[in-house]
Amino acid sequence: MQFVQLVIAGIAQGCIYGLIALGFVLIYKATETVSFAQGDLMMLGAFGGLACMTFLGFPFWLSVLATIAAMAALGLAAERVVIRPILGQPAFSIVMLTIGIGYIVRGAVTMIPGIGTETHLLPVPYKDQIWNAGGLVLNVEQMVVIASTALLCTGLFVLFRYSKLGIAMQASSQNQLAAYYMGIPVQRLNGLVWALAAGVAAIAGILLAPITFVHANMGLIGLKAFPAAVVGGFSSLPGAIVGGLIIGIVESLSGFYLPDGFKDVAAYIVVLIMLMLKPNGLFGEKVRKKV
Amino acid sequence: MRYLFRTDYAQDIRLAKHGGHLFWYGALLLVLALAPWLLPEYWLAQLTFVLIYGVVGLGLMVLAGFTGLFSLGHAAFLGVGAYTQAVLTNAGLPFPIALACAAGLSAAAGVVVGLPALRVKGIYLGMATLSFGFIIEEVFARWERVTGGNAGLSVRSPEMFGWAVDTATEFYALCLVITVACTLLILNLLRAPTGRAFVAIRDSEISAQSMGIHLAYYKTLSFAISAALAGVGGALYAHNLRFLSPDQFNLLQSIDLLLMVVIGGLGSIHGVFLGAIFLITMPQLISASKGWLPMVIADAPGLKSVIYGLALVLFVLFEPMGMYGRWLKLRTYLQLFPFYRKGLFKRQKSFQKSDRLK
């Protein structure tokens, strides 16, 4: 029973990792850049939700929508202002750029007087409720995380599979030049992908907020999402979620069964093993350059 | 404008290209050697820090700037060097032997990390080094018998051949000698076949391979050299701070190191030292400017990270060659005055290159 309990806690945590990793993968597939700011965008999303609920007094559902919309707009703007001008530069510069954006976001949040440096509680309607199901004690917050992730994944799947927009995104992520020749507005799509990634980050932030509280450094959890993305393969959307779940479960189990200290590094040990065994991840495509 | 009239092939690889180089670098060395008498004690300590970060940055520059592999866990190598030096010095070993061990152990760690580097590229390599960094940081915190864990470890002052280096001036001299030696070493390395091979790998792995460069060997070598220099820097860092704790070697330190080489200018030795100066003087400038800023901004704990982030974003957007690139432009402007054209250093517009197929 305890094992199942731990696995469920791990899955809930893994869903958060997976959602952040989903952002990495979306952006990576579209623009071949790895966004180190994803965790900080998530933090900003959580703060956005907090601002909507406590200061503007919006009801829960409205604040979620408002936050997602605001973050998507921010993602769109970020792509337009800083990412687009340097596309084509070495990947390394772009990584440094996103690290810089993350720094700015984190620092700017601490500058909000009286709010940025404090730890807050997000007053969600499902706070502190517990279900008892046949000996299992289920935390509703965790269940909401799992359910929303499942829902979101289905939505994204439908988007990418059946909508014109999603298919265009797939095409441009496979071959930008060919997509461009087919009349797909690649640049505008890249902006939309950033918006989508920021929106997903906002959802992750709001889902995580009741579990870990809202504070300026909550974005550091994004560093655990990298292993998730790598384990799943950086270029695979389902891989991100699966990778997140693997990392979450491993972390949860190693926190209980292994000595102190392993919980924090379990994700990184998994990713190192993964890189040695299967450098492209579970679902990543293996491509070699041909001359 | 200076025109070099080449009469000899050896001229192309000479360290000092012309008399101007000799004069200016000689002057710089003289000023640095006289610094203990010229600068107040506080600024001498800052200068010592610049030299130490310079050594570490040289290592990272070889890896990131010249071989094109980037490491998000360089603080781990710094830490390995620092802890090795601390433990060995506390055990009573003389400075040179401890330093050699610190460099050697760091290099060994570098080889271990370099091994996955042979299989993975780009972001995956970043992940591997990032993970390594986290694991090493945890080892520092947990291996309490050797490292003292989170309680920290104090370090004795260096000692060699009956000479105890315990004043700030003596330590500065030691750092200066080591920094100059490391810089010359790297400059020599870069004009030798090894360095050329590194640069070839950076520019295109496939063409390097087809020119007969053994990728695995040179990539591992690059990691080893880079880690060894970080280890040397770490050893000096340990003596300078006299107290080590695991959180000095966390991810933020790694990112600071990367920031240093990027802001300084990737792919130039000058950039290392310019970046180190930036990294050391920036906190001073920030605290000096606090009186001018509104309370809300000045008191925010994130002020430093906002400024670092802004500097990083602005440099990547507008000056990808870093501070050294800016200096090159300024110098060219002065040399060509009044004939400098705006588009002289115009960045070539390139199409998006795919990393996936590299």
Interface residues (C-beta under 8 A of the other chain):
Chain A: Y28 E32 V34 V82 P85 I86 L87 G88 Q89 P90 A91 F92 S93 I94 V95 M96 L97 I99 G100 I101 G102 Y103 I104 V105 R106 G107 A108 V109 T110 M111 P113 G116 T117 Q176 L177 A216 L223 F226 P227 V230 F234 S235 D260 G261 D264 V265 A267 Y268 I269 V271 L272 L275 M276 P279 V287 R288 K289 V291
Chain B: A64 G68 F70 P116 R119 V120 G122 I123 Y124 G126 M127 A128 L130 S131 F132 F134 I135 E138 A141 R142 I206 S210 L251 I255 L258 L259 V262 L266 V296 I297 A300 P301 G302 L303 K304 S305 V306 I307 Y308 G309 L310 A311 L312 V313 V316 L317 P320 K349 S350 F351 Q352 K353 S354 D355 R356 L357 K358
